[in-house]
């Protein structure tokens, strides 16, 4: 079968364990470390660190535990980049198979395991395009430092319903700077509204 849809991490591991065991190279795109938690239970082939590319959204850098994990992988030679753009959460194995993360139903996420060559090529092309425009981890961390430092206080301001002018004064920022930081934080959280940002922050344990 060229495409198989499975639900839940246990079924995914049962269906795709052989892909992890035989992979010579891996490319992974994810919003954060939770999407592919299944990989922690998979038996990995001895893939060279330089043959692993990992692409994350900025939200991964708001959680100290996830940040440390990502830094450790980079120190081991894994190529890590960050992109603020929307990405398809994907794992690609040797350009011959891919797993696409889907929606959640009854608390379990669905995954599509794809081996159809033309589909895998298309998925790989999308990943490569996102990879080319993404920023190296170390560079992005320097650019993101102020947003990360201010995130807890900004989230407090949003939760309190404080007006932007008052919040900016409290944080010692200009109004335009405050609003820019709020927008950057919302983007990092993958939120389309301030309310959604608060919900997402609670889901991640940031507030």
C-alpha positions in Angstrom: 0.0 0.0 0.0 1.4 3.4 -1.0 -0.5 5.4 1.7 -1.6 4.1 5.1 -3.5 6.2 7.7 -3.0 5.2 11.3 -4.2 6.7 14.6 -2.2 7.1 17.7 1.5 6.7 18.4 1.4 3.0 19.2 -0.2 2.2 15.8 2.3 4.5 14.1 5.3 2.8 15.8 4.0 -0.6 14.8 3.5 0.4 11.2 6.7 2.5 10.7 9.3 1.1 13.1 11.2 -0.5 10.2 11.6 3.0 8.6 13.4 4.3 11.6 15.6 1.1 11.8 16.8 1.3 8.2 17.0 5.1 7.6 20.3 6.5 6.3 19.1 10.1 6.5 16.2 11.8 8.2 14.4 15.1 7.7 11.9 16.2 10.3 9.6 19.2 10.5 7.5 19.9 13.6 5.9 22.7 15.6 7.5 21.3 18.8 8.9 18.2 20.3 5.5 16.7 21.2 4.4 15.8 17.6 7.0 13.2 17.1 7.3 11.9 20.7 6.9 8.4 19.1 10.5 8.7 17.8 11.8 8.4 21.3 10.5 4.8 21.4 11.7 3.8 17.9 14.9 1.9 17.4 17.0 4.3 15.3 19.6 3.1 12.7 23.0 4.6 13.3 22.2 7.7 11.2 25.1 10.1 11.1 24.2 13.3 13.0 25.1 15.3 9.9 22.5 13.4 7.9 19.7 14.6 10.2 17.9 17.8 9.5 15.3 19.1 12.0 13.1 22.1 11.3 11.0 23.7 14.1 8.7 26.6 14.7 9.8 29.3 17.2 7.5 28.0 19.9 9.9 25.2 20.7 12.3 27.9 22.1 9.7 29.1 24.6 9.9 26.0 26.7 13.3 25.6 28.6 13.1 21.8 28.5 12.5 21.7 24.7 15.1 24.4 24.1 17.7 22.4 26.0 16.8 19.3 24.0 17.1 21.1 20.7 20.5 22.7 21.7 21.8 19.3 22.7 20.9 17.8 19.3 22.6 20.7 17.6 25.7 20.2 19.7 25.8 16.6 18.5 25.9 17.7 14.9 22.2 17.5 14.0 21.3 20.3 11.6 18.6 22.4 13.3 16.8 25.4 11.8 13.9 27.5 12.9 11.1 29.0 10.8 8.2 31.3 11.7 6.3 30.0 8.6 3.6 27.4 8.8 5.1 24.0 8.1 3.7 20.5 7.3 4.7 18.3 10.3 6.6 15.6 8.5 9.4 13.0 8.8 11.1 12.0 5.6 13.3 8.8 5.4 16.0 8.8 2.7 13.6 10.5 0.2 11.8 7.2 -0.1 9.1 7.3 2.6 7.4 10.0 4.7 5.1 10.3 7.7 2.7 13.2 7.7 1.1 14.3 11.0 -2.6 14.8 10.7 -5.5 15.9 12.9 -6.6 14.6 16.3 -9.6 12.5 16.9 -10.8 11.1 20.2 -7.6 12.4 21.7 -5.4 10.5 19.3 -3.6 12.1 16.3 -3.7 10.6 12.9 -0.6 10.0 10.7 -0.2 9.1 7.1 2.6 6.8 6.2 3.5 7.4 2.5 5.7 5.4 0.2 4.3 6.5 -3.2 7.4 8.0 -4.9 5.7 11.0 -6.5 4.1 12.0 -3.2 7.3 11.6 -1.3 9.1 13.7 -3.8 6.5 16.4 -3.4 6.8 16.3 0.4 10.6 16.4 0.1 10.4 19.5 -2.2 8.1 21.3 0.3 10.5 20.5 3.2 13.6 21.6 1.2 11.9 24.9 0.3 11.1 25.6 4.0 14.6 24.5 5.0 16.2 27.0 2.6 14.4 29.9 4.0 14.7 28.9 7.7 17.3 30.3 10.1 20.1 28.4 11.8 19.3 27.7 15.4 22.1 29.8 16.9 21.3 32.8 14.8 17.6 32.6 15.5 18.1 32.3 19.2 20.0 35.6 19.2 17.2 37.3 17.3 14.6 35.7 19.5 16.2 36.4 22.9 14.1 39.5 23.8 10.8 37.8 22.9 11.7 34.7 25.0 12.7 36.8 28.0 9.5 38.9 27.8 7.2 36.1 27.0 6.0 35.3 30.6 5.3 39.0 31.4 3.6 39.6 28.0 1.4 36.5 28.6 0.5 37.9 32.0 -0.5 41.3 30.5 -2.6 39.5 27.9 -4.3 37.4 30.5 -5.1 40.4 32.6 -6.8 42.2 29.8 -4.5 45.1 30.2 -4.6 47.7 27.5 -1.6 47.9 25.2 -0.6 51.3 26.3 -0.6 50.3 30.0 1.2 47.0 29.3 3.9 48.7 27.3 4.5 51.2 30.2 4.7 48.3 32.7 7.2 46.5 30.6 9.2 49.6 29.8 8.6 49.3 26.1 7.4 51.7 23.5 3.8 50.9 22.3 5.0 49.9 18.8 7.7 47.7 20.3 5.2 46.0 22.6 2.8 45.3 19.9 5.6 43.9 17.7 6.7 41.6 20.5 3.1 40.4 21.0 2.8 39.7 17.3 6.1 37.8 17.4 5.0 35.8 20.5 1.7 34.9 18.9 3.5 33.7 15.8 5.9 31.6 17.9 2.9 30.0 19.6 1.1 29.5 16.3 -1.8 31.6 17.5 -4.1 33.7 15.3 -5.5 35.7 18.3 -4.4 36.9 21.7 -6.9 34.6 23.3 -5.6 31.7 21.3 -2.1 32.6 22.4 -3.1 32.3 26.0 -4.7 28.9 25.4 -1.7 27.7 23.5 0.6 29.0 26.3 -1.4 27.1 28.9 -1.2 23.9 26.8 2.6 24.2 26.7 2.8 24.9 30.5 4.1 28.4 29.9 1.6 30.1 32.2 
